[in-house]
Amino acid sequence: GAGVIGASCALELRRLGLSTLSVDANPSPGYGSTSSSSAIIRHFYSLEDSARLAWEGYHCWRAWADHLEAPRGEELCELVEVGCSAVDTPRSPAGQTYLARVRGAMEACSIPVEYWDEAEIRRRMPYMSTGAYFPPRRVDDDRFGEETGSSISGLLFCAQAGYVNDPQLAARNVADAVARRGGDFRWRARVQRILR
């Protein structure tokens, strides 16, 4: 395919000097799953390798024009940095384990992360409810959406996170970079077989 991931793979292969042919059933870049992407840029992963890869990617998004070697005036997608958080729910042992691993992975990779306790959440986000809803309930449960009477303990917050404002444009940006480097595309086509 030639969405964000497929086109990015083609770009890196072209940078290595390899020839590429990207085949996609859609009429242009990013019309597949990329077009429905939430395009969230975050680093909350429980494995160091995943956190490190996300951190590296974040820096590519921040310097998108440079990363693509885009010509001046090209329409480019943008990274909108709004931060990202993960809630600390004390009644969830699995949640506690996950947050501890995420924080450990981020700190091992020197990714800035803060822990905000309930008081800090109220100070920085007075509009946010700290009521807990754990354990989860089905939508057909009469108590769905009701607080359980307990509170969250806090949250992990990373300011260097956000979302890409137009995932389809991002795919087109990468495909354009591939084409500038001589990569080929076949649109409205499917791979039938690979000949060696």
N, C-alpha and C positions, 0 to 999 in steps of 0.2 A: 504494500500500500504506500501511499504518498501523503499520509497525514504528518503530524509533527514528528512522530517517532520514526516512521519510514523515511521521510525526507531528511531528517537529522542523521540517520545512519548513512544515507547516500552522500550527504555532505562530508561526513568524516572519512568515508572511503575515497571520495574525490580528493580530499586533502592529502591522503596517503598516496595519491597518484594512480588509483585503481579506476577502471572504467565502470560506470554504473548504468543500469536501465531500471527505472522504477515503473512498475506496472500497477495500475489502479483501475478498478471497475467504475469509478466515479468520473465525472467530466473534468474535474480540476482538483487542486490540492485541498485537503482538509474537509472534504464532503462526507467522509465516513464518520467513525466514532469521534474524531477530533472536533467535529462541528457541534457535538453535544457535550463537550468537555466543560467541567467547571473551572478548569485551568488554574487550580489552586497551586501555589508555590509554597511549600512548607518543608520542614526538616524533622518533623516528629516521627522518627523511625526508631524501632527498638534495636536495630543492628547497626553497628558502626559503619559498615560499608555502605549501607543504604543512606544513612545520614550524611556521610561524606559525599556521596554522589549527588544528593539533593543540594548540598551546600555549593558544590561546584556548579551545578546547573543554575542555581540562584544568581551566581556571579555572571553567568552567560546572559541571563535575562536582564540583569541590570545594565549590561553593556551590549545590548542586542545589536545595534548598528555595527559596532566594532566586531562582535562575534561573527556576524554574517559578511563583514566587509562590504556593507551595503553602500551603494552610491548616494551621494548627497541628494536629498529631496525624495527618496523612496518612501512610500507610505509604509510605516512599520507599526506593529502592535506595541503595546506598552505594558510594563510591569507596574501595577498599582499596589504600593506597599501599605497595607493596613494592619499588619501583624497577624499573629495566629496564636490560639491558645488551646490547651487541653485541660479539661476540668478534673480536679482531684476529688473523687467520690470515696470517702472513707469506708463506706459499707460494701464496696466492691473489691474483694481481694484480687481479682483479675485486673481490675483497673489500677490498683496500687502497684502491682507487679509491672504492668505496662508503663506507667509513668516513671517508675524508678529506672527501668531499662532505657526509656527514651531520654531521660535527663542524663543518664550515664553516657549514652552514645553521643549526645550532643556535646557534652562537656569534654569527652575524649577527643572530639573533632574540633574543639575550640569554637563551637557555634554559640554565640551569645544567647543565653536562656535565663529567665528569671522565674523565681517561684513567688507568687503573690498569695499571701494568706487571706482569709476572709476580710480582715480589716483593710488590707491594701486594695482588694477588689472594690470595696465600698468607697475608698478614697479616690481611686482612679476612675471607677465606673459606677457612680452612685445610682444610675438607672438600671443596673443589672441585679436581678434577683439571685440570691445565693441559696435559695431553697433547693432541696434535693428531690429528685423524682425516682431515685433508685429504690427497689429494683424496677426494671422496665415492665410496662403493662401493655397488653394488646389493645388495639384501638377500639375493640368491642367491649372492653372492660368498663364498667360504670365509673371506675376511679381513674381512668386514663386521663393524664394531664393534671392530676392533683398532686400537690406536694406531699411528701411523706412525713413531714414534721421535723426532719433533720436538715442539716445544711451541708453544703460542700465545704471541704477544708480549705480549698484554694485552687490555684491553677498554675500551669506552666505557661509562660508567655515568651514569645520570640517576636521582636519588632521587625526583623528582617524576613518578612514573609508577606504574602498577599495573593494576588491573582493576575493573570494576563487578561487584558481587556477584550481581546478578540482572538480566540483560538484558531479560527479559520484563517484569519489574516496571518497569524504566526506560521501556519503551515505553508501559506503562499510565500511568505518571506523566506523560509528555508528552501522551498522548491526553487525560488528565483536565484538564491545563492548557489544551489546545485547547478542550475542551468548556466549561470555565469562561469562556472568552472568546467563546463562541458559535459555535464551529466545529461542523460537522455530520459524521457518520460514517454509512456504509452498510456493514454487516457481511454476510458471506456473499453478496457481490455482486461482479460483474465489470464492468469498463467495456466496453460494447458499441461505443460511438462517442461522439464529442464533437461537440455541436451548437454552432455559433457564432451 
